[in-house]
C-alpha cells in the first residue's frame, strides 16, 4: 500500500496521491482504515468524507442510489485521495477540508442541481 501523507489544507487540489475512482481503483488502493477521503473530477471537489473504513465508504458512493452518491456520479468523478488518521483526528481534518474545498455535493443549496463536469 502506498504511504499517504496528509493533505495540504488549501484549495489548490494538490493532493499527494490520486487514485482512479473506479471499483478496481478503490479495491486496489483504498485502505480498510479510518480517515478522510476526497472524491473529485478534473475541475471540482465533489465530496469530502470521513469514515472508519475508507474503502467501504468509497465503494458505497460508487454503488449507492443515495442523493449524495447520485450527485457525485453526475459530477463525473475521476479520482479520489485519502488520508489515514485516527477517528478523533479525522473529524477535525474533515471539517478543515469542508471549509476550504467546499465540495459541490455537500452544499445544502445544491440538492437536485447538476454537478459540474
Sine and cosine of phi, psi and omega as CSV:
sin_phi,cos_phi,sin_psi,cos_psi,sin_omega,cos_omega
0.00,0.00,0.67,-0.74,0.04,-1.00
-0.92,0.39,0.71,-0.70,0.10,-1.00
-0.97,0.22,0.86,-0.51,-0.08,-1.00
-0.98,-0.21,0.79,-0.62,0.01,-1.00
-1.00,-0.01,0.33,-0.94,-0.04,-1.00
-0.87,0.49,0.51,-0.86,0.10,-0.99
-0.92,0.40,0.57,-0.82,0.19,-0.98
-0.99,0.16,0.74,-0.67,-0.07,-1.00
-1.00,0.07,1.00,0.09,0.16,-0.99
-0.40,-0.92,0.04,-1.00,-0.12,-0.99
-0.99,-0.11,0.39,0.92,-0.07,-1.00
-1.00,0.09,-0.06,1.00,-0.08,-1.00
0.86,0.51,0.49,0.87,-0.03,-1.00
-1.00,-0.06,0.98,0.19,0.02,-1.00
-1.00,-0.10,0.62,-0.79,-0.09,-1.00
-0.87,0.49,-0.59,0.80,-0.01,-1.00
-0.66,-0.75,0.64,-0.76,0.09,-1.00
-0.81,-0.59,0.65,-0.76,-0.05,-1.00
-0.81,-0.59,0.48,-0.88,-0.02,-1.00
-0.90,0.43,0.74,-0.67,0.04,-1.00
-1.00,0.09,0.96,0.30,0.06,-1.00
-0.71,-0.70,0.27,-0.96,0.03,-1.00
-0.86,0.51,-0.69,0.73,0.01,-1.00
-0.89,0.46,-0.69,0.72,0.01,-1.00
-0.89,0.45,-0.65,0.76,0.01,-1.00
-0.92,0.40,-0.75,0.67,-0.02,-1.00
-0.89,0.45,-0.54,0.84,-0.04,-1.00
-0.99,0.15,-0.62,0.79,-0.19,-0.98
-0.92,-0.39,-0.48,0.88,-0.08,-1.00
-0.98,0.21,0.73,-0.69,-0.02,-1.00
-0.99,0.10,0.38,-0.92,0.15,-0.99
-1.00,-0.05,0.87,0.50,-0.03,-1.00
-0.74,-0.68,0.28,-0.96,0.06,-1.00
-0.98,0.20,0.44,-0.90,0.03,-1.00
0.36,-0.93,-0.29,-0.96,0.01,-1.00
-0.88,-0.48,0.38,-0.92,0.01,-1.00
-0.56,-0.83,0.41,-0.91,0.00,-1.00
-0.79,-0.61,0.73,-0.68,0.10,-1.00
-0.93,-0.38,0.76,-0.65,-0.07,-1.00
-0.54,-0.84,0.22,-0.98,0.17,-0.99
-0.91,-0.41,-0.25,-0.97,-0.09,-1.00
-0.92,0.39,-0.38,0.92,-0.10,-0.99
-0.83,-0.56,-0.19,0.98,-0.12,-0.99
-0.56,-0.83,0.51,-0.86,0.18,-0.98
-0.99,0.11,0.84,-0.54,-0.04,-1.00
-1.00,-0.06,-0.60,0.80,-0.10,-0.99
-0.35,-0.94,0.63,-0.78,0.14,-0.99
-0.86,-0.51,0.82,-0.57,-0.03,-1.00
-0.83,-0.55,0.26,-0.97,0.03,-1.00
-0.66,-0.75,0.74,-0.68,-0.09,-1.00
-0.42,-0.91,0.40,-0.92,0.13,-0.99
-0.97,0.23,-0.31,0.95,0.02,-1.00
-0.63,-0.78,0.99,-0.10,-0.08,-1.00
-0.85,0.53,-0.70,0.72,-0.03,-1.00
-0.87,0.49,-0.71,0.71,-0.01,-1.00
-0.90,0.43,-0.64,0.77,0.00,-1.00
-0.91,0.42,-0.69,0.73,0.01,-1.00
-0.91,0.42,-0.68,0.74,0.05,-1.00
-0.89,0.46,-0.61,0.79,0.04,-1.00
-0.87,0.49,-0.69,0.72,0.03,-1.00
-0.90,0.43,-0.59,0.81,-0.01,-1.00
-0.93,0.37,-0.58,0.81,-0.14,-0.99
-0.97,-0.24,-0.37,0.93,-0.16,-0.99
-0.94,0.34,0.40,-0.92,0.08,-1.00
-0.98,-0.21,0.18,0.98,-0.03,-1.00
-0.90,0.43,0.31,-0.95,0.02,-1.00
-0.87,0.49,-0.69,0.73,0.00,-1.00
-0.90,0.44,-0.73,0.69,0.00,-1.00
-0.90,0.43,-0.60,0.80,0.06,-1.00
-0.90,0.43,-0.66,0.75,0.05,-1.00
-0.88,0.48,-0.70,0.71,0.02,-1.00
-0.85,0.52,-0.74,0.68,-0.03,-1.00
-0.91,0.42,-0.60,0.80,0.05,-1.00
-0.90,0.44,-0.43,0.90,0.02,-1.00
-0.98,0.18,0.08,1.00,0.00,-1.00
0.79,0.61,0.87,0.49,-0.03,-1.00
-0.90,0.44,0.65,-0.76,-0.01,-1.00
-0.89,-0.45,-0.41,0.91,-0.08,-1.00
-0.43,-0.90,0.26,-0.97,0.09,-1.00
-0.68,-0.73,0.38,-0.93,0.10,-0.99
-0.72,-0.70,0.34,-0.94,0.03,-1.00
-0.51,-0.86,0.29,-0.96,0.09,-1.00
-0.68,-0.73,0.88,-0.48,0.07,-1.00
-0.95,0.30,0.72,-0.70,0.10,-0.99
-0.26,-0.97,0.39,-0.92,0.03,-1.00
-0.89,0.45,0.40,-0.92,-0.07,-1.00
-0.80,0.60,-0.72,0.69,-0.03,-1.00
-0.90,0.43,-0.59,0.80,0.04,-1.00
-0.95,0.30,-0.64,0.76,-0.06,-1.00
-0.90,0.44,-0.55,0.83,0.03,-1.00
-0.90,0.43,-0.65,0.76,0.03,-1.00
-0.94,0.35,-0.74,0.68,-0.02,-1.00
-0.89,0.46,-0.61,0.79,0.03,-1.00
-0.86,0.51,-0.75,0.66,0.01,-1.00
-0.88,0.47,-0.63,0.78,0.02,-1.00
-0.89,0.46,-0.74,0.68,-0.02,-1.00
-0.92,0.39,-0.61,0.79,0.06,-1.00
-0.86,0.51,-0.69,0.73,-0.04,-1.00
-0.91,0.41,-0.60,0.80,-0.07,-1.00
-1.00,0.07,-0.72,0.69,-0.12,-0.99
-0.99,0.10,-0.41,0.91,0.00,-1.00
0.73,0.69,0.89,0.46,-0.08,-1.00
-0.85,0.52,0.70,-0.71,-0.09,-1.00
-0.84,0.54,-0.69,0.72,-0.10,-0.99
-0.99,0.13,0.07,1.00,0.06,-1.00
-0.93,-0.37,-0.06,1.00,-0.01,-1.00
-0.98,0.18,0.83,-0.55,-0.09,-1.00
-0.87,0.49,-0.46,0.89,-0.02,-1.00
-1.00,0.09,0.08,1.00,-0.03,-1.00
-0.97,-0.23,0.01,1.00,-0.07,-1.00
-0.87,0.49,0.75,-0.67,0.00,-1.00
1.00,0.07,-0.19,0.98,0.01,-1.00
-0.98,0.22,0.27,-0.96,0.08,-1.00
-1.00,0.07,0.79,-0.61,-0.03,-1.00
-0.94,0.35,0.45,-0.89,0.00,-1.00
-0.95,0.32,0.50,-0.87,0.07,-1.00
-0.99,0.15,0.00,0.00,0.00,0.00
